[in-house]
């Protein structure tokens, strides 16, 4: 896997939705209260948006220099 493949996978919405679904299911399995599950998934979504933006912009800037 090269750098471009990694960036494409991490910036994928499917990746972040899958991660949120997995974490949410695990939290439900461990009887975590609903309010806490909502907060944790919100944090993951925020982190995913930020990481996706930073990596996508860095990738675009890197391609513009060439």
C-alpha positions, -999 to 999 in steps of 0.1 A, spaced: 0 0 0 15 34 -10 9 68 5 -19 77 -20 -38 45 -12 -35 51 26 -48 87 22 -77 76 0 -88 50 26 -85 72 56 -104 101 39 -131 77 29 -166 83 44 -171 45 43 -141 40 66 -154 64 92 -190 51 91 -176 16 95 -155 27 124 -184 44 141 -207 14 136 -180 -9 151 -174 13 181 -211 19 187 -219 -19 185 -191 -26 210 -204 1 234 -239 -13 233 -225 -48 239 -208 -35 271 -240 -18 283 -227 18 280 -255 44 285 -270 58 253 -259 94 261 -223 83 263 -225 63 231 -238 95 213 -210 115 227 -183 90 217 -197 87 182 -198 124 178 -161 127 189 -152 100 163 -171 118 136 -154 151 144 -120 135 145 -127 117 112 -138 150 95 -107 168 107 -83 140 97 -99 137 63 -97 174 56 -61 177 67 -49 147 47 -69 156 16 -56 192 16 -20 179 21 -24 155 -8 -39 183 -30 -11 207 -21 15 180 -27 1 173 -62 0 211 -70 38 214 -64 46 188 -91 
